[in-house]
């Protein structure tokens, strides 16, 4: 099949990029800005691409930004040297510097960056009662299902699961997590306790309309099912999350469990099992699907949302030469974002950072890192093509991430959950009910990480304290004393 593609049209460019998500767009923008004379081809499976908007610098290394979904022509209008092709990569011929596309086009490149993102790990992927949220197509399916639902089972404890549980209204939500506390991917038991009241209250509508993610749900379809760009920050704001029940908020959490078995209605009746979870008078025969959890709970639901994480999207890529992959399946990249194949780079969720990492940085497949990696890969591609090597970007000095959970601003800095430290650390915590939650991770009197929930205005000061590794032993827990102006000490 690939040989037939090569007989079709071909196009040459200095730089080629696979993927229309934030990593790919950031890479293209970096290249187009630094070298307006170079030809850039971006291959996107969807005619809609992701773009960073309203970028705000909260500190030297911490950025807050919105994500907009826009037509690929917008990128081409901003950067005339950038051409977007709506297709997906069929094969990468590394030795010949060629990419064969699904529309029959062959792209010839000098340097290639793979930004194909990740795909969700969906439990019971072939079941009509299970949906994994990843792109616009799956959002459409979700909206259709939730509008007629009375009970939904959400499985997973990451960002998408947290947002779903918070946003769904007029529908009973059963939240099954494998951890001892909610949101364990991002915060500790203390922060989870701070957020728990949010699960029982009616969601507060923002006074100011959100300007982050905008979807055109009636627009063009994806070039290939399942190949669309991932959801971004505040993806849920423009999505219908209302079921058909009268109760506005009804969330129940099942801790330390996973899905053991999934049954169609007829299969469940034949199995002889009985539903042992019920908070209403609904008959067990009314549910389209039934689930047995590993903790013994058996329940019925209208459908299941699988939000159990993602895996690098590398299986869809065919190479003519072996390319090295990490244990998690990501393409291994060095500190220049280079893969093991000559002139091929990777950025974002599809890659795995395989260099000697800084003490306070680690990889999480988040939008912030996708943007950072994409821009840095663009710089590296240009420099290496000119025979130069660039210094590792400062964004890899310190893990930083800002997001919003349950309506609260959340800032994560450094080793915010004691990552890499084993048990050799202590925690200082300051919490004010429904206002703020601040936790710092200390080791030998020096700050290693922090979680800031609410409008604390401490992110810049704490960023500097982690990077400078000042000895704070003499202050002890007073570094979190509201009566002490910590910024005056260390700014």
N, C-alpha and C positions, 0 to 999 in steps of 0.2 A: 504493500500500500504506500509506503514511504517513497518508493522509487517513482510511483505515479505522481505524487505530490511534487517531486523535484522537476518533473517535466513541465509543470505549470509555471506561472510567473514567479520571478524572483525580484527581491528588492534589497539594496545594500544600505547599511548605516554604520556609523562609527560605534554607536551604542545601541544595544537592544535590551529591553526589559520585559520580563514575563510577569504579569499581574497588575491589576488595576486597583489594588487596595492602597492603604496608606503607605506601606513600605515602597511599593512600586512608584506611586505618584511622587513621593518625597525624593526618591532617587532621580526620577526624570526632571523634577523641578531644579534639583541641585545641579545636575549636569547642564541643563538648558541655561541656567543663570550664569554658571561659571564659564561655560564655553558656548556662546550663542552661535558659533560657526559650525559646530558639530551637528551631524544628523542623528536623531534619536527616534527609535521605533519602540512604542510601548504596545504590547499585546495584552488585551483585556478580554476575558470571557464574557463580560457584560458591556453593553453600550454606555452604562452608567459607571462612573469612577468615583473614588473617595478623595476628598480634598480637605486639608486643614484650613480652618477659618478662625478668626478672632483669637489669634495666638497672644497669650499674656504671659509675661515673665514674672513668676512669683519669687524667684531667686535665680542665682547664676545657673543652676542646673535643673530647676523645677519649672516646668512649663504647663500651663493649662490651655487647652484649645478645644474648639468645637470641630465637629466633622460634618461636612455637607456632602451630599450625593449630587453629582452634577453630570451633565452630558460630556462625553469625551471631547466634543468640539470646543468646549470651554477651555480645556487645556491647550488644544491646538491653536486657538485664537490668542492665548496669552503667550505661547511660545511657538512661533512659526517653524522653528527647526525641529519640532516634536510631532510625530505622526502616530495616531492611535489606530490599531487594527483590531476589530472585534472578531476574535477567534480564540482558539486555545492551542497550546503547543502539543503536537503529536510526537515529535522526536527531536532530540538535540544531538547533532552530529558535531561533537566537540573538536575532533581532529580537523574537520574542514571548516569550523566556525560557521555552522549553519543551524537554523531552527526551522523545522518543517511544521507548518500550521494546518489546522483543520480545514481551512478554506482553499487549500492547494497552493498557498504562497510559501516560498522559501525565503527566509530572512538571513542575509549574510551580515556578519558583525565582526567588529574588532574586539569588543568586550561585551559580555552578556551578564545581566544580573537577574537571578531567579527570585521572584517575590510572590510565589504562588500561594503563600499563606498556609492555613491549616484547615482541617476538616473535623467536624464534631465526632466524638466517640459515642455513637448512638447505640443504646441497648435495644436488642430486638429490632434491628434496622429494617427488616422486611415486613414488620407488622403495620397494618393500617391504623392501629391505635396508639402508635408511638411516633412522636415527632421530635426532631432535633433542630433547634433554631440556629441558623448560620447566616442566611442571606435573605433577600427579598422574597424569593419563591417560597421559602419555608415560613416566612412571616404571613404570607397570604393564606397558607394552609392553616396556620395557627388561628388567624382571625376568623376563619370560617368555622373552626371547631369550637372556639371559646364562646362565640355568640350564642351557641345552643347548649352550653354545658352547665351542669349543676355541680359537678365535682371533678377536680383535676388533680392528678398526682404529679408533683414536680420532683425529679430525682437529680441530685447534685447539690454542691455547696459552693460553687464559684460565683463569678460576677453575674452571669445571665440568670442563674437560679435565684440569686438575691433580688435582682430587679423584678423578675417575674412574680415572686411571692409578694413583693411590696405593691406591685402595680395592679394585679388581678383583683377585680371587684365583682360583686354579685355572683360569686361562685365559691364554693368551698374548696380550699386548697389544702391538700395533704403534702407536706414537705418531708421527703425521706432523705436523710443525710447519713453518711458513714462516720461522721465525727461526733465528738461529745458536745460541740457547740456550733451554732450557726456561723457561716462566713469564715470558717477556719482557714480558707485559702488566703484571706487578707488580714484577719485580726484574731486576737486571742479571746479567751473565755470572758475576760473583763469587758472588752468591747462588745462581745456578743450579748452580755447581760445588759449593757447600756442600750442596745438596739431592740431587745425583746419587746418592750411596750409598743413599739411601732407596728408589730404584727397584729395587734389587737385593736388598733385605732383606725378610724377613717382617714385615708390618705389626704394630706393637705395639698391643695392645689397651689402651685406657685403663682404669685401675683404677676410676675414677669414671664411672658411666654418664652419657652425654651427655644434657642436658636441653634441647637447642636445638629442633630441628625434629621434630615428631611428626606422622605422617600416618595418616589413616584410609583405607587403600587399599581397604577394602571398603565405604566409605560411598557417599553419593549421587554421581551423576555430574555433570559440568559442564553448565551450561545450554546451552552451545554449544561444540563441539569446538575446541580451540586457544585458548580465551578465558580459561583459568584463570590464577590468580596465579602469579608466577614462583617458582622454588625459592629457598630462603633459606640462611643459614649452616648448615653441617653437615647439609645435606639428605640426604647419603648415609648417615648413621648408622643409619637405620631401613630401608635398602634392601638387598635381597639382591644381593651383588656377586660371587657365586661361580659359576664355570663348571664344566665337567665334566672338566677335566684334573687330574692328580695334583700337578703342580708348583704350589706356593703362589704364588710370584712369578716372573714371566717377562715383562719389559718390554724392548722394543727401540725406540729413537728414530731416526726418519729426519728429519734436519735440512734446512732450507731447501728445502722442497718443498710442493706442494699436489696435490690430486687432479686428474688430467688426464682420466681416463675411468673409468666404472663399467660392468661387464659382468655380465649374468646368466650362469649357468654355460653354457647352450647357446650364447649369444652369444660367449662367450670361446673355446669350442672351435672355432666357425666362424671366428673372427678369425685363427687361426693363431698367436696370441701364446703364449708360454710363461712360466710363473711362474719368475722368477729370484731370488726370495727364499724361502729355506727354512731352518729350523733344526731340522726334524724330518723324519721319514720319511713324513709325510702325502702322499698322492697329490694332485696338482693337481686331480683330478676330484672330490675330496670336498667342495670348498667351494661353498656356494650363490652366492657373489658373488666377483668379481675386480676389482681396482683397479689402474690404472696411474698412478703418480705422475710429477710433472714432472721428477724426477731420474732417470727411466728404470726405477725399481724396479717390478716387476709382482708382485703377491701376491694370494693368495686369503684369504678370511675368511668367518666366519659372518654378520657384519653390520658396518655402519659406524656409529659415533656421530659425528654432526656437531655440534661444539662450537666454532663459528667466530664467535661473537659474536651480538649482538642488534641489532634496528632498532626504533625507536619504533613503537608500535602505534597508528598514526593512520589507516591505510587502511580499517579497519573502521568508522571514524566518518564519518558523512555530515553536512555542515553546509549550512544554507540560505544562508550568506554565506561569502565567502572568508576563510580564517584563515591568517595568515602562518606559514610553516614554515622552519626552518633548512636548511642544506645536508645535514645528516645525517638529515633527515626529521622531526625533532622539532618540536613546537609551540614557537614562539619565545615566551619569557616575559621580562618586565623584572624589576627588582629587587624588585617586589612580587608576583612569580609570576603576573602578569596576562598573558594572551594579547592578541592584537590585537583581539579582540572584547569588547565591553562586558560587564562582570560575569562573564566567563569566565576562570578561572584554570587552571593546569596544574601538576603536580608529579610528581617521580619520573622514571622512564625515558622517559615519553612526551614530556617537554619538553626544550628546549635552553636553557640559561642564555645570554641574549643581551644582558646588560648589561655594563658595564665591570667586569671581574672583578678581584678583589684580586690582588696580586702573587704570593701563595703559594697560591692556590686555583684549581682547574680542575675541570671536570665529568668524572666517570666514572660510568657507570650501575651503581652499587653499592647494596646495601641500606642502608648507612649514609646515603648522600645521599638515598635515597628517603624515609627516615624524617625527616631534617632538612627536606627540601623540603616534605613533607606537613604537618608541624607548623607550619612558617613560613607556608605558604599559608593554613592555617586562621586564624592570627593576622591575616594581611593581609586576608582576606575579611571578617572581623569589623570590623576597624578601618576599612577603606575603606567599608563599608556605613554606618558612623557618621560618614563624612566626614573621616576622619583617615588619615594615612600613617605607617606604622611604619618605624623604622630597620632597615637591613639586618642580619640576624641575624649574630652573631659566628661561627657555624659556617661562614660564607662568607669568613672572614678567612684560614683556613688549611685546606688539604686534610688530612684525617685519615681513617685507616681501620685497623681492627684485624680480623684474621682468623686462620685457622689453615691452614697448608699442610704436608703430610707430617708431621703431628703436632706441628709447632712453632708457637708464637705468632708472628705477623708483624704488625708495626706500620709503617705508612707515614705519613710526615709531609711536608707541604710539597711541594717539587719534588723528590721522592725519586729520580727518574731523570733529573734535569736538565731537565725539561720547561720550555719557554719560555726557556731559557738558551743555546740553540744550543751552542757549544763553549766558552763563556766561564766555565768553572768547573773546579775540581779536586776530587778525591775523597780522603778519608781512610777507611781500612778497617781494621777489627779483626776477626779471625776465629779462632775456636777450634773445631777439628774436632769435629763432632757436639754442640757445646754452644751456640755463639752466632755470629752474624754481624752486625756493625754497620758501616754505611756512612753517612758524612755528605757532603753536597754543599756545597762552600764556594765562594764568589765574593768576591774582594777581602777576604778575612779574615772574612767573615760567613757564617753557616750559612743555607743555602737549603732544605735538605731532608734527610731521613734514612730509612734502612731499618733496622729493628731486628728481628732474628730470634732467638728464644729469650727467656728471662726476664732481660732486661737491666735493667729498672727505670729506663730512661733517658728514657722517653717524655715525662714532664712537664717535665724539665729541657730537653730538646731542643725541645719545643714553645715554651717561653719564649725560648730562644735564637733560634729562627727568627722569632718575632713581634717580639722586641725589637731584632733586628738589631745586637747588640753586636759590636764589633770584637774578634775573637779571635786576631788576628795574632800576638800575643806568646806565645800558647800553642802554636801550630802543631799538630802531630799529637798533642801531649800531651793534647788534649781527649779522646782515646780511650785514653789510657794507663790500664790497670786499676789502677795504683798511685796514680793521681791521683783524688781524690774530687771529680769534676766537679760534683756536686750542692752541695757546700759553697761552691764558687765563685759559683754563679749562682742558687741558690734564693732 
